[in-house]
Structures are given as C-alpha cells and as structure tokens.
Amino acid sequence: MKSSNKSALKVVNTKTPESKPGASKYVTGAQDSKKDERGPVGDMYERILEQLGEDPAREGLLRTPYRAEKAMRFLTSGYSDNIEQLVNGALFAAENDDMVVVKDIEYYSLCEHHMLPFFGRVHVAYLPDKKIIGLSKIPRIVDVFARRLQVQERVTQQIADTLMEVLEPRGVAVVSEAQHFCMMMRGVEKQCSSTITSAMLGEFRRNKATKDEFLALIRPSLR
C-alpha cells in the first residue's frame, strides 16, 4: 500500500505587531531617545513652546527642543572656534604683491537684537607683503565670525582685522552685503532692502586707486 507523502503547509504570520499607544511606526527607538539627549538649552526651548501656547508633548514637537538646541549650537559655533587652529599653518611665501580677491562668499548669521537670521555675501581682498593664505581659509574665517550673535557692521570689521593680524599684508578690504529678517519679517517689513558694510585697512584706506580697483572687481557681484 502506497503511503501519502504530503508536504506540510508552513503558516506564516503576517500580522504586524501592535504599536505602543501613541507611538508612530516611523519613529525608531534611537530617534525617540534624542529627547533625552538634549541639554539645558533644549529644556529652555521646551519652556518657550509652553509659554507660546504650544504643547511640547504633541507628536510634531516631541523632538523640537532637541533639534532647536542642536541647530542653535551649530549657528553659534563660532564662539568656540580658534583662528590659529583654523589657519593651521596654511601660510605660504608670497611670490608677488598683486591684489588677491575672493568674492561671493555666502554667509548666514543671527542678529543679536532679535536672534533672527541675516544672510548675504562677503567680498574680501588683500595685498600680500610676504605671505599668502590658502584660499579655503578665507571663507572659514568668515564663518567663524558669522556663526555668532552679530551685527553686520561688526562681522565685517572682525573679518578684516583678523586677516590683517594673520597675514600682516599691506592692506585688507572687506565688503559685505546682506538681507535682514528682522527688517523683512517684522518691524518695517521691507523685503527688498539690503545693507552694505565695508572695512578698508592699510593701502585700501590710504590709496584711492587701490580701493577703486577692488570696488571695480566686485561691482558686478553687488545688487
């Protein structure tokens, strides 16, 4: 008598495990733990949300204090940056004394009066004496001072003063053009206005022809 040899059917359970009440299937445990990773600044942001009439416990805001603290620490990271470490020896013997211009360096900063962003471009020039600097270091120096609570006039002057100190050139020129959210989103609400500031040191201040040459080179980049 022939015995039947039927294969047993394997039953696969396709039922998705039930989520915990209030949990989202798109939120991982690692993401959820970020709420506990925040520091005192994040705790302050939670209190701000409460004072504004929001509910920090609702899904969309659960990790907002963590994210806001992380963003603010990045936007103000210039306080902890060290210019000497940033330059890191990237100074080289100058083979000529012609003007060096780096223009259209974009930057983003926070207005110290309202802590709203202002953003724009910086144009930098210097006249080498005995040293030149690696070109990438100039935008990095811009970022050091932009990533602080600032006013545009000060950040422009700080960039110029720092390059003068590091390079000891015959002159430094910095022109900054920016738009300010504290003027665009509130107050006078002028969305098309922009502000231009400049700092001229050494030959750029003393010699009109040198200053005019620099301004002519960057004029196409200005609004």
MORADA-V462990 format. One record per residue. RES is the residue in one small letter. PHI is phi in degrees with one decimal (none if undefined). BURIAL is # if it has 24 or more other ideal C-beta (glycine too) atoms within 12 Angstrom, else .. D_FIRST is the distance of its C-alpha to the first C-alpha in Angstrom with 1 decimal. Layout:
# MORADA-V462990
<<RES,PHI,BURIAL,D_FIRST> <RES,PHI,BURIAL,D_FIRST>>
This chain:
# MORADA-V462990
<<m,none,.,0.0> <k,-82.2,.,3.8> <s,-85.9,.,6.4> <s,-79.0,.,9.6> <n,-123.1,.,12.6> <k,-82.2,.,15.6> <s,-74.1,.,19.0> <a,-73.9,.,21.2> <l,-76.7,.,24.3> <k,-91.5,.,27.5> <v,-89.2,.,30.2> <v,-104.6,.,33.6> <n,-85.3,.,36.7> <t,-98.8,.,39.3> <k,-73.7,.,41.8> <t,-75.4,.,45.1> <p,-56.2,.,46.6> <e,-69.7,.,49.5> <s,-80.5,.,52.9> <k,-66.0,.,55.5> <p,-55.6,.,58.0> <g,83.4,.,60.6> <a,-87.2,.,58.9> <s,-102.5,.,58.4> <k,-69.5,.,55.2> <y,-92.4,.,57.5> <v,-104.6,.,59.5> <t,-87.5,.,58.1> <g,-61.0,.,59.0> <a,-63.8,.,61.2> <q,-67.0,.,63.2> <d,-64.0,.,63.5> <s,-71.0,.,65.0> <k,-63.0,.,67.8> <k,-59.7,#,69.5> <d,-86.0,.,70.1> <e,-83.6,.,71.2> <r,-69.2,#,74.4> <g,-103.2,.,77.8> <p,-62.7,.,80.9> <v,-65.9,.,81.6> <g,-62.6,#,78.2> <d,-63.0,.,79.1> <m,-65.5,.,82.4> <y,-62.8,#,80.6> <e,-62.7,#,78.5> <r,-67.6,.,81.7> <i,-62.1,.,83.2> <l,-57.5,#,80.3> <e,-62.9,.,80.8> <q,-66.6,.,84.6> <l,-81.6,.,83.9> <g,94.7,.,82.0> <e,-92.7,.,78.5> <d,-111.4,.,75.5> <p,-61.5,#,74.4> <a,-88.7,.,71.1> <r,-74.2,.,69.9> <e,-53.3,.,67.1> <g,-68.3,.,69.3> <l,-112.1,.,71.8> <l,-54.7,#,69.6> <r,-108.5,#,70.2> <t,-60.2,#,73.4> <p,-59.2,#,75.7> <y,-62.9,#,73.7> <r,-65.6,#,73.8> <a,-64.1,#,77.5> <e,-64.0,#,78.5> <k,-61.6,.,76.6> <a,-65.8,.,78.4> <m,-65.6,#,81.8> <r,-66.0,.,81.5> <f,-69.2,.,80.7> <l,-69.1,#,83.6> <t,-117.6,#,86.0> <s,-68.1,.,84.7> <g,-63.8,#,88.1> <y,-63.9,.,89.7> <s,-99.5,.,87.7> <d,-77.3,.,88.0> <n,-117.9,.,90.3> <i,-62.2,#,92.3> <e,-60.9,.,92.8> <q,-68.6,.,89.1> <l,-65.5,#,88.4> <v,-65.1,#,90.9> <n,50.5,.,89.5> <g,75.7,.,92.0> <a,-80.5,.,91.4> <l,-115.2,.,95.1> <f,-133.2,.,96.4> <a,-64.4,.,99.7> <a,-79.3,.,101.2> <e,-93.5,.,102.1> <n,-150.8,.,104.1> <d,-117.9,.,105.6> <d,-74.5,.,104.4> <m,-62.6,#,102.9> <v,-110.1,#,99.2> <v,-124.5,#,97.7> <v,-121.3,#,94.2> <k,-119.8,#,93.9> <d,59.5,.,91.4> <i,-85.7,#,89.8> <e,-74.9,.,87.9> <y,-148.1,#,88.1> <y,-135.6,#,87.1> <s,-142.0,#,88.9> <l,-119.7,#,89.5> <c,-65.2,#,92.9> <e,-73.1,.,94.3> <h,-83.6,.,95.9> <h,-126.2,.,92.9> <m,57.3,.,90.0> <l,-103.9,.,89.0> <p,-70.0,#,88.1> <f,-131.4,#,90.5> <f,-149.3,#,89.4> <g,175.8,#,90.9> <r,-134.1,#,91.9> <v,-119.7,#,94.2> <h,-118.8,#,96.2> <v,-126.0,#,97.5> <a,-139.5,#,100.0> <y,-147.5,#,101.8> <l,-106.7,#,104.5> <p,-61.2,#,103.5> <d,-105.8,.,106.1> <k,-121.3,.,104.4> <k,-132.8,#,100.8> <i,-123.1,#,98.0> <i,-118.8,#,94.7> <g,-53.6,.,91.2> <l,-58.8,.,90.7> <s,-67.6,.,87.6> <k,-72.7,#,89.6> <i,-67.5,#,91.8> <p,-60.3,#,89.1> <r,-67.4,#,87.8> <i,-65.6,#,91.3> <v,-57.2,#,91.3> <d,-64.5,#,88.1> <v,-56.2,#,89.5> <f,-86.4,#,92.3> <a,-69.7,#,90.4> <r,-87.8,#,87.7> <r,-147.0,#,90.2> <l,-72.1,.,91.9> <q,-138.8,#,94.6> <v,-121.0,#,97.3> <q,-62.5,#,97.5> <e,-59.3,#,101.0> <r,-70.0,.,100.0> <v,-62.5,#,96.8> <t,-62.3,#,98.8> <q,-68.2,#,101.5> <q,-64.6,#,99.1> <i,-62.2,#,97.4> <a,-63.9,#,100.8> <d,-62.0,.,102.1> <t,-66.5,#,99.0> <l,-64.7,#,99.1> <m,-64.7,#,102.8> <e,-71.7,.,102.2> <v,-72.4,#,99.3> <l,-95.8,#,100.7> <e,48.9,.,104.5> <p,-84.7,#,105.0> <r,-77.7,#,108.1> <g,-177.3,#,106.7> <v,-136.1,#,103.7> <a,-131.5,#,103.0> <v,-135.3,#,100.3> <v,-123.7,#,99.9> <s,-123.4,#,97.3> <e,-124.6,#,96.4> <a,-147.9,#,94.1> <q,-112.7,#,93.1> <h,-116.3,#,93.1> <f,-65.9,#,90.7> <c,-69.5,#,93.3> <m,-97.4,#,95.4> <m,-89.4,.,92.6> <m,-95.2,.,90.5> <r,-144.8,.,93.3> <g,59.2,.,97.0> <v,-74.4,.,98.6> <e,52.8,.,95.2> <k,-105.4,.,96.4> <q,-76.4,.,93.2> <c,-101.6,.,95.0> <s,-80.5,.,97.4> <s,-141.0,.,97.2> <t,-123.3,#,99.2> <i,-117.0,#,100.6> <t,-127.6,#,101.8> <s,-142.9,#,103.2> <a,-137.9,#,104.4> <m,-117.8,#,106.8> <l,-125.1,#,107.8> <g,64.3,#,110.0> <e,-61.8,#,110.9> <f,-68.5,#,109.0> <r,-86.8,.,111.5> <r,-82.3,.,114.6> <n,-112.1,.,114.1> <k,-62.4,.,113.8> <a,-63.1,.,112.8> <t,-65.5,#,109.8> <k,-61.1,#,108.8> <d,-64.9,.,109.1> <e,-62.1,.,107.0> <f,-61.5,#,104.2> <l,-63.0,#,104.4> <a,-66.2,.,104.4> <l,-68.9,#,101.2> <i,-99.0,#,99.3> <r,-53.5,.,100.9> <p,-61.3,.,98.1> <s,-86.6,#,95.6> <l,-81.7,.,97.6> <r,-67.7,.,97.0>>
